[in-house]
Amino acid sequence: MIGATGTIGRATVRALLRHGHEVVCFVRPKAAKDPAMKDPAAKDRAADDSTRRFLGATVRTGEVTDPTSLARDGLRGEHFDALVSCLASRTGTPKDAWAIDHQAQRHALNAVKAAGATHAVLLSAICVQKPLLAFQHAKLAFEKELMASGLTWSIVRATAFFKSLSGQIDRVKKGKPFLVFGDGTLTACKPISDDDLGDFIAGCLNEPMRHHRILPIGGPGEAITPQQQGEALFQMLGQPPRFKRVPVALLDVIVAVLSTFGRVEPKLAEKAELARIGRYYATESMLVWDAAAGRYDAAATPSHGTQTLLDHYRGLLSGAVKNERGEHAVF
Ligand SMILES: NC(=O)c1ccc[n+]([C@@H]2O[C@H](COP(=O)([O-])OP(=O)(O)OC[C@H]3O[C@@H](n4cnc5c(N)ncnc54)[C@H](OP(=O)(O)O)[C@@H]3O)[C@@H](O)[C@H]2O)c1
C-alpha cells in the first residue's frame, strides 16, 4: 500500500485489515516518525522498520519516488499480491503532481509487478473526467498506464471528501457568514466519508464487478450544493442563515494576475495553478459528467456506504469526530 498516511489512505488501511488482508505500508521516513503512525497497542518502538505497526499493518520506510528504494526497502524480494494506492501530491502544483501522481505511481506499479502482483487498485478523482488542471492530467496519464499494464485494475474516481466540505465550520461557529461562490448552487456533489471510501477501495480486491473498471463513486443520499451545506450548518447551530456570495469573476481576476506575473516568477506560477484549482472546484460539480447532454448527472453517480456529510457536521459540532486533514492538505 502506498499513500497509507493520507486521509483516505488511513481509512483504506483500516478497511483492508477489516477485510482480512495482510497489509504492508510503504511510507516516507518522516511519516514513520509521526506519533499517529504508532500503534497505540504497541508500547515498544522497534528499531527494525519491518516490525513497526500502523493501525495493525506492517510499516516499511523509503522513497516512493525512487525505484531502488521501492524494491530494496519496500518489497525486499518478497512476493506481493496487489498494489493499493492512495498516493497523491500534497500540493497539487504541476511539478509535484507529475512527480507523485504520475512518476511515483508508475515506479510503484513496476516494482509490484516485478514482485508478482496481479492486481492494482488506484484512488483517483472524479474531476479527471473534465481535465483542466496539471494534477488531473498527471492522474489521467497514470490511469492510462495502469489500464495498459496487463494487471487486473480498479480505478476509483471518488467524489468530494468530508474534510474538503468542512472547512467553514469554525468560522460559522464564530458568527461569520458561510462563503459560497455565485449563488451557492453552481456546483453539487455526493460526499463520501473516509471510511465508506476506504471500504469501497478495499472491496475492489475481491469484487469481480469492480475489476477492469473506472469506478466513479460518491456517498449515500442526494447530491448537495454549497448553499444546502451552509443552510444545514446554520440549522444545526440554531442560527439564522448568513451567506457571503463571492463572484466567480473575482477568481478569474486572481488567476489572470497570478498567471501574468507567474511568467517571470515561478512561485507565482505555482500560486496561479492553486488559484485555478480553486476556480475549478468553485464551478465544477463532483458528479458524473454526461458529455452528450453537457451536464453533470447526480442520478448517474453511484453511491456507496452509509455515512452522510450532515452526520459528519453533527459529529464535528459535538466534538465526537475530527477531520483528518493532514499537515499540508490543500484539497
Ligand atoms: N479532497 C477531495 O475532496 C477529493 C475528492 C476526490 C478525490 N480526491 C483525491 O483523493 C486522493 C487522496 O486524497 P487524500 O486527501 O487522502 O490525500 P492526502 O491526505 O493528501 O494523502 C496523500 C498521501 O500521499 C503521500 N505522499 C504525498 N507526497 C508524497 C511524497 N513526495 N513522497 C511520499 N509520499 C507522498 C502522503 O504521504 P505523507 O503523509 O508522508 O505526506 C499521503 O500518504 C487524491 O488523489 C485526491 O486528488 C480528493
The ligand as an SDF file (V2000), in Angstrom:
LIG
                    3D

 48 52  0  0  0  0  0  0  0  0999 V2000
  -10.2880   16.0830   -1.2740 N   0  0  0  0  0  0  0  0  0  0  0  0
  -11.2830   15.6380   -2.0150 C   0  0  0  0  0  0  0  0  0  0  0  0
  -12.4410   16.0450   -1.8270 O   0  0  0  0  0  0  0  0  0  0  0  0
  -11.0110   14.6170   -3.0610 C   0  0  0  0  0  0  0  0  0  0  0  0
  -12.0950   14.1510   -3.7910 C   0  0  0  0  0  0  0  0  0  0  0  0
  -11.8900   13.1420   -4.7280 C   0  0  0  0  0  0  0  0  0  0  0  0
  -10.6290   12.6230   -4.9210 C   0  0  0  0  0  0  0  0  0  0  0  0
   -9.5910   13.1330   -4.2340 N   0  0  0  0  0  0  0  0  0  0  0  0
   -8.2680   12.5020   -4.4960 C   0  0  0  0  0  0  0  0  0  0  0  0
   -8.0180   11.5260   -3.4880 O   0  0  0  0  0  0  0  0  0  0  0  0
   -6.6350   11.3000   -3.3840 C   0  0  0  0  0  0  0  0  0  0  0  0
   -6.1900   11.1420   -1.9400 C   0  0  0  0  0  0  0  0  0  0  0  0
   -6.6030   12.2140   -1.1700 O   0  0  0  0  0  0  0  0  0  0  0  0
   -6.2250   12.3340    0.3770 P   0  0  0  0  0  0  0  0  0  0  0  0
   -6.9470   13.5290    0.8540 O   0  0  0  0  0  0  0  0  0  0  0  0
   -6.3890   11.0350    1.0830 O   0  0  0  0  0  0  0  0  0  0  0  0
   -4.6590   12.6540    0.2370 O   0  0  0  0  0  0  0  0  0  0  0  0
   -3.6790   13.1570    1.3750 P   0  0  0  0  0  0  0  0  0  0  0  0
   -4.3260   13.1120    2.7020 O   0  0  0  0  0  0  0  0  0  0  0  0
   -3.0690   14.4300    0.9140 O   0  0  0  0  0  0  0  0  0  0  0  0
   -2.5440   11.9850    1.3560 O   0  0  0  0  0  0  0  0  0  0  0  0
   -1.5840   11.9070    0.3500 C   0  0  0  0  0  0  0  0  0  0  0  0
   -0.7360   10.6670    0.5790 C   0  0  0  0  0  0  0  0  0  0  0  0
    0.3050   10.6410   -0.4220 O   0  0  0  0  0  0  0  0  0  0  0  0
    1.5710   10.6530    0.2500 C   0  0  0  0  0  0  0  0  0  0  0  0
    2.5560   11.4900   -0.4360 N   0  0  0  0  0  0  0  0  0  0  0  0
    2.3630   12.7130   -0.9720 C   0  0  0  0  0  0  0  0  0  0  0  0
    3.5310   13.1880   -1.4630 N   0  0  0  0  0  0  0  0  0  0  0  0
    4.4660   12.2290   -1.2220 C   0  0  0  0  0  0  0  0  0  0  0  0
    5.8680   12.1240   -1.4720 C   0  0  0  0  0  0  0  0  0  0  0  0
    6.5310   13.1100   -2.0820 N   0  0  0  0  0  0  0  0  0  0  0  0
    6.5170   11.0000   -1.0820 N   0  0  0  0  0  0  0  0  0  0  0  0
    5.8400   10.0100   -0.4590 C   0  0  0  0  0  0  0  0  0  0  0  0
    4.5270   10.0380   -0.1930 N   0  0  0  0  0  0  0  0  0  0  0  0
    3.8470   11.1420   -0.5640 C   0  0  0  0  0  0  0  0  0  0  0  0
    1.3180   11.2710    1.6140 C   0  0  0  0  0  0  0  0  0  0  0  0
    2.3610   10.8860    2.4830 O   0  0  0  0  0  0  0  0  0  0  0  0
    2.8290   11.8500    3.7120 P   0  0  0  0  0  0  0  0  0  0  0  0
    1.8250   11.5980    4.8080 O   0  0  0  0  0  0  0  0  0  0  0  0
    4.1960   11.3670    4.0230 O   0  0  0  0  0  0  0  0  0  0  0  0
    2.7800   13.2660    3.1960 O   0  0  0  0  0  0  0  0  0  0  0  0
   -0.0370   10.6510    1.9520 C   0  0  0  0  0  0  0  0  0  0  0  0
    0.1140    9.3270    2.3770 O   0  0  0  0  0  0  0  0  0  0  0  0
   -6.0000   12.4320   -4.1640 C   0  0  0  0  0  0  0  0  0  0  0  0
   -5.6000   11.8600   -5.3920 O   0  0  0  0  0  0  0  0  0  0  0  0
   -7.0970   13.4260   -4.4240 C   0  0  0  0  0  0  0  0  0  0  0  0
   -6.9130   14.0980   -5.6690 O   0  0  0  0  0  0  0  0  0  0  0  0
   -9.7480   14.1020   -3.3030 C   0  0  0  0  0  0  0  0  0  0  0  0
  1  2  1  0
  2  3  2  0
  2  4  1  0
  4  5  1  0
  4 48  2  0
  5  6  2  0
  6  7  1  0
  7  8  2  0
  8  9  1  0
  8 48  1  0
  9 10  1  0
  9 46  1  0
 10 11  1  0
 11 12  1  0
 11 44  1  0
 12 13  1  0
 13 14  1  0
 14 15  2  0
 14 16  1  0
 14 17  1  0
 17 18  1  0
 18 19  2  0
 18 20  1  0
 18 21  1  0
 21 22  1  0
 22 23  1  0
 23 24  1  0
 23 42  1  0
 24 25  1  0
 25 26  1  0
 25 36  1  0
 26 27  1  0
 26 35  1  0
 27 28  2  0
 28 29  1  0
 29 30  1  0
 29 35  2  0
 30 31  1  0
 30 32  2  0
 32 33  1  0
 33 34  2  0
 34 35  1  0
 36 37  1  0
 36 42  1  0
 37 38  1  0
 38 39  2  0
 38 40  1  0
 38 41  1  0
 42 43  1  0
 44 45  1  0
 44 46  1  0
 46 47  1  0
M  CHG  2   8   1  16  -1
M  END
$$$$
